[in-house]
């Protein structure tokens, strides 16, 4: 009898990258986790009024929008850097390399 493997925690690699960068920025003290959940929750509430979010692609698009706003507010990323993350995502590449540069 073979054991079933657990389902992946993230549907797409870029979902994991966004999560990792957010945790990194939190651990570096750029914002508290309660601040993050407040900002992210507000984004989910705005988007959730249109349709129910499924925790997949639409959920992480809100995560990305929230992270972009935070990085701009903290003056940690230029519009060009944020565009490189979106380009990587649209080309289905891992966004980690572009995101991790912002986390330094």
C-alpha angles and dihedrals in degrees: 000000000000123000118238116243116238117256114261114266091227129039094212132027091238089059089059091046093054091048092049094049091048091051090047092053090047092050090050088057099247090130138350121253090243089056090050094049090049093052093042093045090053089052092049091049091052092050095037091065090071099046141340112279115230101204091249132086096338091049092053093044086061088046089053093048090049093048091048091053092048093048090050093046090051090045089236099127136036123222088254092056091048090049090055089057091051091047091052091050094047090050089050093241122136109271092207098101092053094042097044090058087062091050095061 
